[in-house]
Amino acid sequence: MSDRLDDLERRIDELRAGVRKAMRVRDGATARALRAELRTAEREWDALVSGEPSQTKPEPPRLVTVREQVHQGLRLLGAAAQPRLVVAVSDAFFGGTIRSAQLTSLRRDEERSFRSSPHGRPYYLCAALTDRLSPARGLLTLSTWPLERRVVGPLSPRVDFLTCAIAVASHESPDGRADRLLLRMARNIPGATDGTLGPPDPDRVIEAARAELRVHGDRDTRDRAELAERAAAQLGDAARLFGAATLSTIKKENAK
């Protein structure tokens, strides 16, 4: 019994540390799974100490929906991203099961949900907004981000790509797909690779991406601030998240 208690106590400590680590990197799915294991281990510990047999059954793994997997990917990236990049990040870092085709109608479903019950969910998967305040084709963002991160100016696609590359390089994963994803991204950043075929040095990728960000960052920040100010002044709640389809849409939003 003593050996079993020692094993359980070590496992409980490991699980608690794992939960803290997952929370630090905002990996909600991993944190939830570890907490479930932690609860089971703690119940087993209580049963051993009290001498009562444990009546608990292992909790079945919770199915993570496509919506949640996209949310995980976007939170890791921290910037507007195309569906194929979100899918690649989900695969490499979260063991995701989604495919790009499943994201085709997702934004429209989110908009319908918002319009039927505004702010009824803690977050929405929404569109980036162009300089016309219309939805940017194929760019996903999160409603919880400020407007400045959800609008895209002339330099924003490059700035967002560099931001995403830094995020991917900053997160560790034992999955070889993470290395391949980082390599593909690094090849599009001057100075991020040493010319070999092996996985790039994450620190080198981060340094190279930050160097280029210093060139474009200030201008892009000003452009986004101007766009965000226009969006806040001209659009209603729904259009701020999903974009205005036409100029008449903006006029209707202003008339409300």
Order of alpha helices (4+ residues) and beta strands (2+ residues): alpha-alpha-alpha-alpha-alpha-beta-beta-alpha-alpha-alpha-alpha-alpha-alpha
